[in-house]
Amino acid sequence: MSRRKHSKITTLLPPELQEAINIKLMEGKTYQEITDWINSLGHDVSRASVGRYGKDFTEKLEELRQKKEQFKALLEQAKDDDTLTLVQAANNAVIRGAFEEFMLRDNLEKVSTEELSKMMARANRNALLQEKYQAEQRRKADEAVKTVEQAASGGTLDPETLRMIKEQIYGIL
């Protein structure tokens, strides 16, 4: 027997009450305590409904915790990996999160082609902006190297110093 896709809590109770239930779940209240409280407010909800809702809620909380950890790991990787910028790490996290969001929906038929297209367009736009930024930085570095080489051609810089300057300029890309 498969679990219900929509619980009474999400379909019948107002959002403010759902939020209060979420808080009670995070506070560690038992399903029975929450059920009694909801029923005392005049709503007819079973302990099983609260249990299903609570299970889904805690699973989503765990997913958020994992995503937070993944994002922290991406940020650490960006610090340690010269080829992965913070922008790339953030884009990777957003794209992964968006795809997971679509995959975790109860009913994939709810995902419209338009939503998916918009998400892909945003991802592509971010990638293009990143490439444009990197190309601009490379162009500026090339200009800086030319300026240094011109200054060095006058004999004011020895070849070893010129090489070190070039490495520093290109190393920041």
Secondary structure, DSSP 4 states (H G I P E B T S, - for coil): -PPPSS-HHHHHS-HHHHHHHHHHHHTT--HHHHHHHHHHTT----HHHHHHHHHHHHHHHHHHHHHHHHHHHHHHHHHH-TTS-HHHHHHHHHHHHHHHHHHHSS-GGGS-HHHHHHHHHHHHHHHHHHHHHHHHHHHHHHHHHHHHHHHHHTTSS-HHHHHHHHHHHHHT-
